[in-house]
Amino acid sequence: DEPYYAELAHFIDVLEGRAQPIVTARDGLEAVRVALAAIESMRTGKVIAMNEFAG
């Protein structure tokens, strides 16, 4: 439970202006791109080049 509590406490600190986010919105977008490419790769059975994958 401690790691979850620490994550939630940090999130609240960010919302209240006492801390900066550890990751950026761009990091989140890139994580979604990677996940979507992985799903597409599983669906098609092909290698998906990230530089060609726009989502």
C-alpha positions as CSV (number, residue, x, y, z in Angstrom):
1,D,0.0,0.0,0.0
2,E,2.9,2.4,0.7
3,P,3.9,2.9,-3.0
4,Y,0.3,3.6,-3.9
5,Y,-0.1,6.1,-1.0
6,A,3.1,7.9,-2.0
7,E,1.9,8.1,-5.6
8,L,-1.4,9.5,-4.6
9,A,0.2,12.0,-2.1
10,H,2.5,13.3,-4.8
11,F,-0.4,13.7,-7.2
12,I,-2.3,15.8,-4.6
13,D,0.9,17.9,-4.0
14,V,1.0,18.5,-7.8
15,L,-2.6,19.5,-7.9
16,E,-2.1,21.9,-5.0
17,G,1.0,23.4,-6.5
18,R,3.5,22.0,-3.9
19,A,5.3,19.7,-6.4
20,Q,6.1,19.3,-10.1
21,P,4.8,16.3,-12.1
22,I,7.4,13.5,-12.4
23,V,6.4,12.9,-16.0
24,T,5.1,15.2,-18.6
25,A,2.0,15.1,-20.8
26,R,4.3,14.2,-23.7
27,D,5.6,11.2,-21.7
28,G,2.0,10.1,-21.3
29,L,1.3,10.6,-25.0
30,E,4.4,8.5,-25.9
31,A,3.3,5.7,-23.6
32,V,-0.1,5.6,-25.3
33,R,1.6,5.5,-28.7
34,V,3.8,2.6,-27.6
35,A,0.7,0.7,-26.2
36,L,-1.3,1.3,-29.4
37,A,1.7,0.1,-31.5
38,A,2.0,-3.0,-29.4
39,I,-1.7,-3.7,-29.9
40,E,-1.4,-3.2,-33.6
41,S,1.6,-5.5,-33.7
42,M,-0.3,-8.2,-31.8
43,R,-3.3,-7.8,-34.1
44,T,-1.4,-8.0,-37.4
45,G,1.6,-10.1,-36.3
46,K,3.9,-7.5,-37.8
47,V,6.7,-5.4,-36.4
48,I,5.5,-1.8,-36.0
49,A,8.2,0.9,-36.5
50,M,7.5,3.6,-34.0
51,N,8.7,6.4,-36.4
52,E,5.9,5.3,-38.8
53,F,3.2,4.8,-36.2
54,A,0.9,7.8,-35.6
55,G,-1.8,5.9,-33.7
